[in-house]
Amino acid sequence: MTRHPIVLPLVLALLLLVIVPAAATVVQSTVLFSPNPPLIQSGRQNVVATYIIIPSGSMTFSENHDLQMQTDLANARWVIQVIDDGRNAARQTASGNVAFFNGALLSYPTNHDVSFTVTINGTVPAAAGPEVMVLHVEELDNAGHVVPGSILTITRPVAGQAPTGTVTPLPVVTPVVTPATTATPRANLPVVCVVLAAGIGLILVARQRDL
């Protein structure tokens, strides 16, 4: 009996290709802010981001994968809405800085047009700046590892905050220079009087001697 040691690994590889679904691609479509950026420290902020799923396997999204979402907005409240062929499907809410979404809620046959919207309402931190990470989305596999190339991040600037690395120049102060005077100093009046009196006295004494 002839053995074929290469056949078994090939069969196992083909089985893995059939069993393990290819990862879908999540693409950010639109993002809306209310109020519009720049963000205001301690101000309320509402964000609505839309994502489109581009399938690359037998299903639109792997039901064994999850989406992890994060925000730096404080007291955040989440609403995640799945849209299947233009109609609202699964809906999930959450609160806090992190939200998880089950991939099974995004898993449809590839003949479906699937997308989802993420709505966040929160407060810009009082000490935020120069930018705030508004929304961070990443896909996790069944082992909890981040799927390469799946990270999508939205950041926006904060009003009144200088960009990182910008140095504000110090104001230039021009020294005040007092101009030197060229006027001839005047003699003290009492001194002049004394000199004149002494001169007159000498003249009188000389005349008395001549007499």
C-alpha positions in Angstrom: 0.0 0.0 0.0 1.4 3.4 -1.1 1.3 6.2 1.4 0.9 9.9 0.5 2.2 12.0 3.4 1.4 15.2 1.6 -2.3 14.4 1.1 -3.4 14.8 4.8 -1.9 18.3 5.3 -3.6 19.4 2.1 -7.0 18.1 3.2 -6.6 19.8 6.6 -5.7 23.1 5.0 -8.7 22.9 2.7 -10.9 22.2 5.7 -9.6 25.2 7.5 -10.3 27.4 4.5 -13.9 26.2 4.6 -14.4 26.4 8.3 -12.6 29.7 9.1 -14.5 32.6 7.5 -12.6 35.4 5.9 -12.7 38.7 7.9 -15.0 41.3 6.6 -14.0 44.9 6.0 -15.6 47.7 8.0 -15.4 51.1 6.3 -16.4 54.4 7.8 -18.9 56.2 5.6 -20.0 59.4 7.3 -19.7 61.2 10.6 -21.9 64.0 11.9 -21.2 66.3 14.9 -23.6 68.4 16.9 -22.4 71.0 17.7 -19.8 71.2 14.9 -16.1 71.0 15.9 -13.9 72.3 17.4 -15.0 70.7 20.6 -15.7 72.8 23.7 -14.3 71.8 27.1 -17.0 70.7 29.5 -19.5 71.0 26.6 -22.1 68.3 25.5 -21.3 66.6 22.2 -23.3 64.3 20.0 -21.7 62.1 17.3 -23.3 59.9 14.7 -20.9 57.7 12.6 -22.0 55.3 9.9 -20.1 52.2 8.9 -20.5 50.0 5.8 -19.6 46.3 5.9 -17.9 44.8 2.9 -18.0 41.0 3.1 -15.1 38.9 2.0 -16.4 35.4 2.9 -19.7 33.5 2.9 -21.3 36.0 5.4 -21.2 39.7 5.7 -19.5 39.5 9.1 -18.1 36.7 11.2 -20.6 35.7 13.9 -17.6 34.7 16.1 -16.1 38.1 16.1 -17.0 41.2 18.1 -16.7 45.0 17.7 -15.1 46.9 20.5 -15.8 50.7 20.6 -14.2 53.3 22.8 -14.6 57.1 23.4 -12.9 59.7 25.5 -16.2 61.6 26.0 -17.3 61.5 29.6 -20.6 60.0 30.7 -21.1 58.6 27.2 -24.3 57.0 26.1 -24.3 54.7 23.1 -26.9 53.6 20.5 -25.7 51.1 17.9 -28.2 50.5 15.1 -27.8 47.8 12.4 -29.3 48.5 9.0 -30.1 45.5 6.7 -31.1 46.4 3.1 -32.1 49.9 4.2 -34.3 48.7 7.1 -33.5 49.0 10.8 -32.5 45.6 12.3 -30.8 44.8 15.6 -30.3 47.7 18.0 -28.1 47.8 21.1 -27.5 50.5 23.8 -24.6 51.0 26.2 -23.1 53.5 28.6 -19.5 54.4 29.6 -16.3 54.8 27.7 -16.4 51.3 26.2 -19.1 49.4 24.3 -19.1 45.9 22.8 -21.2 44.7 19.8 -21.8 41.1 19.0 -20.7 40.2 15.5 -23.6 37.8 15.1 -25.9 40.8 14.9 -24.0 41.9 11.7 -23.8 38.4 10.2 -26.0 38.0 7.1 -25.7 36.2 3.7 -23.6 38.2 1.3 -26.6 39.1 -0.8 -27.6 41.5 2.0 -26.5 45.2 2.2 -25.5 45.6 5.8 -24.3 48.7 7.6 -24.5 50.2 11.1 -24.6 53.6 12.8 -23.0 54.5 16.1 -24.5 57.4 18.1 -22.6 58.8 21.1 -23.8 61.5 23.4 -21.3 62.6 26.0 -19.3 65.5 27.6 -16.0 66.8 26.5 -13.6 66.5 29.5 -12.8 69.8 31.2 -9.1 69.3 30.8 -9.3 67.9 27.3 -6.8 69.0 24.6 -5.4 69.6 22.1 -7.5 66.7 20.6 -10.1 64.3 21.8 -10.6 60.7 20.6 -14.3 60.7 19.9 -14.7 57.2 18.6 -12.4 54.2 18.2 -13.7 51.0 16.6 -11.8 47.7 16.3 -12.7 44.1 15.4 -11.8 41.3 17.9 -11.5 37.7 16.8 -12.8 34.7 18.8 -9.6 34.8 20.9 -10.0 38.5 21.8 -7.2 39.7 19.6 -7.5 42.8 17.4 -8.0 41.9 13.7 -5.1 43.6 11.7 -6.3 46.5 9.7 -9.7 46.8 11.5 -8.9 49.9 13.6 -10.9 53.0 12.8 -10.4 56.2 14.9 -12.1 59.6 14.9 -10.5 62.5 16.6 -11.3 66.2 16.7 -9.5 69.4 18.0 -10.5 71.2 21.2 -11.3 75.0 21.0 -8.6 77.3 22.3 -5.9 74.5 22.5 -2.6 75.0 20.7 -1.6 72.0 18.6 1.0 69.6 20.1 4.6 71.0 19.8 3.5 74.6 19.2 5.5 77.1 21.4 3.9 80.5 22.1 6.6 83.2 21.6 7.2 85.6 24.5 6.3 89.2 24.0 9.2 91.5 22.9 9.8 94.3 25.5 11.6 97.4 24.2 13.6 99.1 27.0 12.9 102.8 27.7 16.1 104.9 27.3 16.2 108.3 28.9 18.0 110.8 26.5 21.2 112.4 27.9 20.9 116.2 28.4 23.4 118.6 26.9 22.4 121.7 28.8 25.2 123.6 30.7 24.7 123.3 34.4 23.8 126.6 36.1 26.0 127.9 38.9 24.4 128.1 42.3 23.0 131.7 43.0 24.5 132.1 46.5 27.9 131.1 45.3 27.7 133.7 42.5 26.8 136.4 45.0 29.6 135.5 47.3 32.1 135.7 44.4 30.8 139.1 43.3 30.9 140.5 46.9 34.5 139.4 47.3 35.5 141.0 44.1 33.8 144.3 45.0 35.5 144.2 48.4 38.9 143.8 46.8 38.3 146.7 44.5 37.3 149.0 47.5 40.4 148.0 49.5 42.7 148.8 46.5 41.1 152.2 46.2 41.5 153.0 49.9 45.2 152.2 49.6 45.6 154.5 46.6 44.1 157.4 48.7 
